[in-house]
Amino acid sequence: MYNRSNLRPNKSKPGVMEVDGEVTEALPNTMFRVRVPKGSLPNVEEDRIVLCHLSGKMRIHYVRILPGDRVKLEMTPYDLTKGRITYRNR
C-alpha cells in the first residue's frame, strides 16, 4: 500500500506567486483572459490582463469558468503575462 500523504499538493511552491483576478474573456481550449488589479503583482502599477490556462485538476473535475468569475492564479515572476487558474471563488 502506498502512502497517501505524498500525493497531497504543497501549500506553496517555491518561486510561484498566487494572486486573485477576474475572468474577462473565455477563449478556446480552456484559455482565459484574466484581469489582475493593480497592487496584486510586485512592481506593477496598473491593472494587467493575463492569459491563463486551466489547471489539470480543474479540467479533470469539469470546473466551469465564465466571464465575471473571481479566480485564483499561479504565476511565475519571470513572465507576468501568463498564468494558471487553480481555484474558482464562489
DSSP file (Angstrom, degrees, kcal/mol; ACC not computed):
  #  RESIDUE AA STRUCTURE BP1 BP2  ACC     N-H-->O    O-->H-N    N-H-->O    O-->H-N    TCO  KAPPA ALPHA  PHI   PSI    X-CA   Y-CA   Z-CA
    1    1 A M              0   0    0      0, 0.0     2,-0.2     0, 0.0     0, 0.0   0.000 360.0 360.0 360.0 141.5    0.0    0.0    0.0
    2    2 A Y        -     0   0    0      1,-0.0     2,-0.6     2,-0.0     0, 0.0  -0.537 360.0-104.8 -94.3 162.0    1.3    3.5   -0.8
    3    3 A N    >   -     0   0    0     -2,-0.2     3,-1.0     1,-0.1     4,-0.3  -0.757  22.2-160.2 -88.5 118.6    1.4    6.5    1.5
    4    4 A R  G >  S+     0   0    0     -2,-0.6     3,-1.4     1,-0.2     4,-0.5   0.699  82.4  76.1 -73.0 -19.4   -1.4    9.0    0.6
    5    5 A S  G >  S+     0   0    0      1,-0.3     3,-0.6     2,-0.2    -1,-0.2   0.783  89.5  59.2 -64.9 -24.2    0.4   11.9    2.3
    6    6 A N  G <  S+     0   0    0     -3,-1.0    -1,-0.3     1,-0.2    -2,-0.2   0.710  97.4  61.2 -73.9 -19.6    2.8   12.1   -0.6
    7    7 A L  G <  S+     0   0    0     -3,-1.4    -1,-0.2    -4,-0.3    -2,-0.2   0.594  79.8  99.7 -86.6 -11.3    0.0   12.7   -3.1
    8    8 A R  S <  S-     0   0    0     -3,-0.6     2,-0.0    -4,-0.5    -3,-0.0  -0.541  78.7-114.1 -77.0 140.0   -1.2   16.0   -1.5
    9    9 A P        -     0   0    0      0, 0.0    -1,-0.1     0, 0.0    -2,-0.1  -0.347  33.2-100.3 -71.4 155.0    0.0   19.2   -3.2
   10   10 A N        -     0   0    0      1,-0.1     3,-0.2    -2,-0.0     0, 0.0  -0.382  25.4-124.3 -68.2 151.3    2.3   21.6   -1.4
   11   11 A K  S    S+     0   0    0      1,-0.3     2,-0.4    -2,-0.1    -1,-0.1   0.936  94.7   4.7 -64.2 -45.8    0.7   24.6    0.1
   12   12 A S  S    S-     0   0    0     -3,-0.0    -1,-0.3     5,-0.0     5,-0.0  -0.985  72.2-140.3-142.8 131.4    3.0   26.9   -1.8
   13   13 A K    >   -     0   0    0     -2,-0.4     3,-1.5    -3,-0.2     2,-0.2  -0.638  35.2-102.7 -85.7 145.0    5.6   26.1   -4.4
   14   14 A P  T 3  S+     0   0    0      0, 0.0     3,-0.1     0, 0.0    -1,-0.1  -0.475 104.9  17.0 -68.2 135.6    8.9   28.0   -4.3
   15   15 A G  T 3  S+     0   0    0      1,-0.2     2,-0.5    -2,-0.2    -2,-0.0   0.531  98.4 115.2  84.4   6.3    9.1   30.7   -6.9
   16   16 A V    <   -     0   0    0     -3,-1.5     2,-0.4    60,-0.2    -1,-0.2  -0.936  52.2-151.4-114.2 130.3    5.3   30.8   -7.6
   17   17 A M  E     -A   75   0A   0     58,-3.4    58,-2.8    -2,-0.5     2,-0.5  -0.809   5.9-152.3 -97.5 139.5    3.2   33.8   -6.9
   18   18 A E  E     +A   74   0A   0     -2,-0.4     2,-0.3    56,-0.2    56,-0.2  -0.957  25.0 165.2-113.5 119.9   -0.5   33.3   -6.1
   19   19 A V  E     -A   73   0A   0     54,-1.6    54,-3.5    -2,-0.5     2,-0.3  -0.874  31.5-121.2-131.2 162.3   -2.8   36.3   -7.0
   20   20 A D  E     +A   72   0A   0     -2,-0.3     2,-0.3    52,-0.2    52,-0.2  -0.763  37.3 157.0-101.9 150.7   -6.5   36.9   -7.4
   21   21 A G  E     -A   71   0A   0     50,-2.3    50,-2.4    -2,-0.3     2,-0.4  -0.923  36.1-110.7-157.0-178.7   -8.2   38.1  -10.5
   22   22 A E  E     -AB  70  35A   0     13,-2.1    13,-3.1    -2,-0.3     2,-0.3  -0.991  30.3-119.9-128.0 131.8  -11.4   38.3  -12.5
   23   23 A V  E     + B   0  34A   0     46,-2.5    45,-2.8    -2,-0.4    11,-0.3  -0.526  32.3 172.3 -70.9 127.7  -12.1   36.5  -15.8
   24   24 A T  E     +     0   0A   0      9,-3.1     2,-0.3     1,-0.3    10,-0.2   0.693  64.0  16.0-106.4 -27.2  -12.9   38.9  -18.6
   25   25 A E  E     - B   0  33A   0      8,-1.5     8,-2.5    41,-0.1     2,-0.5  -0.992  60.9-141.6-152.3 138.5  -13.0   36.6  -21.6
   26   26 A A  E     - B   0  32A   0     -2,-0.3     6,-0.2     6,-0.2    40,-0.0  -0.891  25.6-172.3-100.9 129.7  -13.2   32.9  -22.3
   27   27 A L  E  >  - B   0  31A   0      4,-3.1     4,-0.9    -2,-0.5     3,-0.4  -0.677  32.4 -78.3-114.7 167.9  -11.1   31.6  -25.2
   28   28 A P  T >4 S+     0   0    0      0, 0.0     3,-0.6     0, 0.0    -1,-0.2  -0.190 108.2  31.8 -63.7 161.7  -10.9   28.2  -26.9
   29   29 A N  T 34 S-     0   0    0      1,-0.2     3,-0.1    24,-0.0    -2,-0.0   0.858 132.8 -63.7  59.8  42.6   -9.1   25.3  -25.4
   30   30 A T  T 34 S+     0   0    0     -3,-0.4    24,-1.2     1,-0.2     2,-0.3   0.857  96.7 142.3  50.1  44.1   -9.8   26.3  -21.8
   31   31 A M  E <<  -BC  27  53A   0     -4,-0.9    -4,-3.1    -3,-0.6     2,-0.3  -0.861  27.0-174.2-108.3 149.1   -7.8   29.5  -22.1
   32   32 A F  E     -BC  26  52A   0     20,-2.8    20,-3.2    -2,-0.3     2,-0.5  -0.975  27.0-131.2-141.9 151.6   -9.0   32.7  -20.4
   33   33 A R  E     -BC  25  51A   0     -8,-2.5    -9,-3.1    -2,-0.3    -8,-1.5  -0.941  32.2-169.3-101.5 127.2   -8.1   36.4  -20.2
   34   34 A V  E     -BC  23  50A   0     16,-2.7    16,-3.1    -2,-0.5     2,-0.6  -0.959  17.3-138.8-123.7 132.3   -8.0   37.4  -16.5
   35   35 A R  E     -BC  22  49A   0    -13,-3.1   -13,-2.1    -2,-0.4    14,-0.2  -0.807  15.6-163.1 -91.9 122.6   -7.7   41.0  -15.2
   36   36 A V  E     - C   0  48A   0     12,-3.4    12,-2.5    -2,-0.6   -15,-0.2  -0.928  21.2-126.5-105.0 121.0   -5.4   41.3  -12.2
   37   37 A P    >   -     0   0    0      0, 0.0     3,-1.6     0, 0.0     4,-0.4  -0.233  32.3 -90.4 -68.2 155.7   -5.9   44.5  -10.2
   38   38 A K  T 3  S+     0   0    0      1,-0.2     7,-0.1     2,-0.1     9,-0.1  -0.296 111.5  36.4 -62.7 148.6   -3.0   46.9   -9.5
   39   39 A G  T 3  S+     0   0    0      5,-1.0    -1,-0.2     2,-0.4     6,-0.1   0.204  93.6  89.7  92.0 -15.3   -1.2   46.2   -6.3
   40   40 A S  S <  S+     0   0    0     -3,-1.6    -2,-0.1   -20,-0.1     7,-0.0   0.846  85.1  51.9 -80.3 -34.3   -1.5   42.4   -6.6
   41   41 A L  S >  S-     0   0    0     -4,-0.4     3,-1.2     3,-0.2    -2,-0.4  -0.819  95.1-108.9-103.5 141.2    1.7   42.0   -8.5
   42   42 A P  T 3  S+     0   0    0      0, 0.0     3,-0.1     0, 0.0    -2,-0.1  -0.445  98.7   7.3 -69.1 140.4    5.0   43.4   -7.3
   43   43 A N  T 3  S+     0   0    0      1,-0.2     2,-0.5    -2,-0.1     0, 0.0   0.697  98.7 118.9  63.8  23.2    6.4   46.4   -9.3
   44   44 A V    <   -     0   0    0     -3,-1.2    -5,-1.0     1,-0.1    -3,-0.2  -0.982  38.6-177.6-120.7 122.4    3.2   46.7  -11.4
   45   45 A E        +     0   0    0     -2,-0.5     2,-0.3    -7,-0.1    -7,-0.1   0.441  62.5  46.1-101.5  -1.7    1.3   50.0  -11.1
   46   46 A E  S    S-     0   0    0     -9,-0.1    -7,-0.2     1,-0.0   -10,-0.1  -0.878  96.5 -77.1-134.7 167.2   -1.7   49.3  -13.4
   47   47 A D        -     0   0    0     -2,-0.3     2,-0.4    -9,-0.1    -2,-0.1  -0.351  49.7-150.9 -60.5 145.6   -4.3   46.6  -14.0
   48   48 A R  E     -C   36   0A   0    -12,-2.5   -12,-3.4    -4,-0.1     2,-0.5  -0.972  10.1-142.2-126.8 137.5   -2.8   43.8  -16.0
   49   49 A I  E     -C   35   0A   0     -2,-0.4     2,-0.4   -14,-0.2   -14,-0.2  -0.877  24.7-166.8 -96.4 125.1   -4.5   41.4  -18.4
   50   50 A V  E     -C   34   0A   0    -16,-3.1   -16,-2.7    -2,-0.5     2,-0.6  -0.927  19.7-133.7-117.9 135.2   -3.0   37.9  -18.1
   51   51 A L  E     -Cd  33  82A   0     30,-2.6    32,-1.8    -2,-0.4     2,-0.3  -0.794  37.1-177.1 -86.5 120.9   -3.5   34.9  -20.5
   52   52 A C  E     -Cd  32  83A   0    -20,-3.2   -20,-2.8    -2,-0.6     2,-0.3  -0.887  20.7-155.2-125.6 149.4   -4.3   31.9  -18.3
   53   53 A H  E     -Cd  31  84A   0     30,-1.7    32,-2.9    -2,-0.3     2,-0.3  -0.802  33.5-100.0-114.0 164.8   -4.9   28.2  -18.8
   54   54 A L  E     - d   0  85A   0    -24,-1.2    32,-0.1    -2,-0.3     5,-0.0  -0.623  37.7-115.0 -86.1 138.9   -6.9   25.9  -16.6
   55   55 A S     >  -     0   0    0     30,-1.9     4,-1.7    -2,-0.3     3,-0.1  -0.262  27.1-110.1 -69.8 161.5   -5.0   23.6  -14.2
   56   56 A G  H  > S+     0   0    0      1,-0.2     4,-2.5     2,-0.2     5,-0.2   0.872 115.8  53.8 -62.3 -40.9   -5.2   19.8  -14.6
   57   57 A K  H  > S+     0   0    0      1,-0.2     4,-1.9     2,-0.2    -1,-0.2   0.881 108.6  50.3 -63.0 -37.3   -7.3   19.2  -11.5
   58   58 A M  H  4>S+     0   0    0     27,-0.2     5,-2.4     2,-0.2    -1,-0.2   0.849 110.7  49.6 -71.5 -32.5   -9.9   21.7  -12.7
   59   59 A R  H ><5S+     0   0    0     -4,-1.7     3,-1.2     3,-0.2    -2,-0.2   0.922 110.1  50.6 -67.0 -44.2  -10.0   20.0  -16.1
   60   60 A I  H 3<5S+     0   0    0     -4,-2.5    -2,-0.2     1,-0.3    -1,-0.2   0.892 114.3  43.2 -61.5 -41.0  -10.5   16.6  -14.6
   61   61 A H  T 3<5S-     0   0    0     -4,-1.9    -1,-0.3    -5,-0.2    -2,-0.2   0.289 109.3-122.4 -91.7  10.2  -13.3   17.7  -12.3
   62   62 A Y  T < 5 -     0   0    0     -3,-1.2     2,-0.5     1,-0.2    -3,-0.2   0.879  38.8-176.9  53.1  46.2  -15.0   19.8  -15.1
   63   63 A V      < -     0   0    0     -5,-2.4     2,-0.4    -6,-0.1    -1,-0.2  -0.648  16.9-142.6 -74.6 122.8  -15.0   23.1  -13.2
   64   64 A R        -     0   0    0     -2,-0.5     2,-0.4    24,-0.0    -1,-0.0  -0.727  15.5-167.0 -91.9 134.5  -16.8   25.6  -15.4
   65   65 A I        -     0   0    0     -2,-0.4   -35,-0.0     4,-0.0     6,-0.0  -0.984   5.9-176.5-124.2 131.5  -15.4   29.1  -15.5
   66   66 A L    >   -     0   0    0     -2,-0.4     3,-2.0     1,-0.0   -43,-0.2  -0.838  40.9 -81.1-121.0 158.0  -17.4   32.0  -17.1
   67   67 A P  T 3  S+     0   0    0      0, 0.0   -43,-0.2     0, 0.0     3,-0.1  -0.366 117.7  35.9 -57.4 136.3  -16.6   35.7  -17.6
   68   68 A G  T 3  S+     0   0    0    -45,-2.8     2,-0.1     1,-0.4   -44,-0.1   0.176  85.5 130.1 102.1 -15.3  -17.1   37.6  -14.4
   69   69 A D    <   -     0   0    0     -3,-2.0   -46,-2.5   -47,-0.1     2,-0.5  -0.455  58.3-127.9 -71.9 142.8  -15.9   34.8  -12.1
   70   70 A R  E     +A   22   0A   0     19,-0.4    19,-2.5   -48,-0.2     2,-0.3  -0.801  37.5 179.4 -88.2 131.6  -13.3   35.6   -9.4
   71   71 A V  E     -AE  21  88A   0    -50,-2.4   -50,-2.3    -2,-0.5     2,-0.5  -0.866  29.6-125.2-132.5 162.9  -10.3   33.1   -9.7
   72   72 A K  E     -AE  20  87A   0     15,-2.7    14,-2.6    -2,-0.3    15,-1.2  -0.940  31.5-161.7-108.8 131.8   -7.0   32.4   -8.0
   73   73 A L  E     -AE  19  85A   0    -54,-3.5   -54,-1.6    -2,-0.5     2,-0.5  -0.793  15.9-146.5-113.9 153.2   -3.9   32.3  -10.3
   74   74 A E  E     +AE  18  84A   0     10,-2.4    10,-2.1    -2,-0.3     2,-0.3  -0.987  28.2 173.6-112.7 130.7   -0.5   30.9  -10.1
   75   75 A M  E     -A   17   0A   0    -58,-2.8   -58,-3.4    -2,-0.5     8,-0.1  -0.954  27.9-130.2-134.3 153.3    2.2   33.0  -11.9
   76   76 A T  E >   - E   0  79A   0      3,-0.5     3,-0.8     6,-0.4     6,-0.2  -0.790  21.5-128.4 -97.2 147.0    5.9   32.9  -12.2
   77   77 A P  T 3  S+     0   0    0      0, 0.0     3,-0.2     0, 0.0    -1,-0.1   0.640 103.8  67.2 -69.6 -10.7    7.9   36.1  -11.6
   78   78 A Y  T 3  S+     0   0    0      1,-0.3     2,-0.4     2,-0.0    -3,-0.0   0.803 110.5  27.1 -80.5 -29.5    9.7   35.5  -14.9
   79   79 A D  E X   + E   0  76A   0     -3,-0.8     3,-0.8     3,-0.1    -3,-0.5  -0.877  59.3 179.6-137.6 103.0    6.6   36.0  -17.2
   80   80 A L  E 3  S+     0   0A   0     -2,-0.4    -1,-0.1    -3,-0.2     3,-0.0   0.226  76.3  69.5 -88.1  14.9    3.8   38.3  -15.8
   81   81 A T  E 3  S+     0   0A   0    -31,-0.1   -30,-2.6     1,-0.1     2,-0.3   0.499  97.0  51.1-106.0  -7.6    1.7   37.8  -19.0
   82   82 A K  E <   +d   51   0A   0     -3,-0.8    -6,-0.4   -32,-0.2     2,-0.3  -0.939  60.5 154.8-132.3 152.5    0.8   34.1  -18.5
   83   83 A G  E     -d   52   0A   0    -32,-1.8   -30,-1.7    -2,-0.3     2,-0.4  -0.947  35.1-112.3-161.0 179.9   -0.6   32.1  -15.6
   84   84 A R  E     -dE  53  74A   0    -10,-2.1   -10,-2.4    -2,-0.3     2,-0.5  -0.995  24.6-132.9-128.4 129.1   -2.6   29.1  -14.5
   85   85 A I  E     +dE  54  73A   0    -32,-2.9   -30,-1.9    -2,-0.4   -12,-0.2  -0.704  31.3 166.7 -82.2 124.1   -6.0   29.2  -12.9
   86   86 A T  E     +     0   0A   0    -14,-2.6     2,-0.3    -2,-0.5   -13,-0.2   0.588  59.2  22.2-114.1 -15.4   -6.0   27.0   -9.8
   87   87 A Y  E     - E   0  72A   0    -15,-1.2   -15,-2.7     2,-0.0     2,-0.5  -0.986  56.6-146.9-156.5 140.6   -9.3   27.9   -8.0
   88   88 A R  E     - E   0  71A   0     -2,-0.3   -17,-0.2   -17,-0.2     2,-0.1  -0.953  24.1-138.2-110.0 120.7  -12.6   29.5   -8.7
   89   89 A N              0   0    0    -19,-2.5   -19,-0.4    -2,-0.5    -2,-0.0  -0.451 360.0 360.0 -73.7 149.7  -14.1   31.5   -5.9
   90   90 A R              0   0    0     -2,-0.1    -1,-0.1   -21,-0.1   -19,-0.1   0.473 360.0 360.0 -81.4 360.0  -17.8   31.1   -5.3
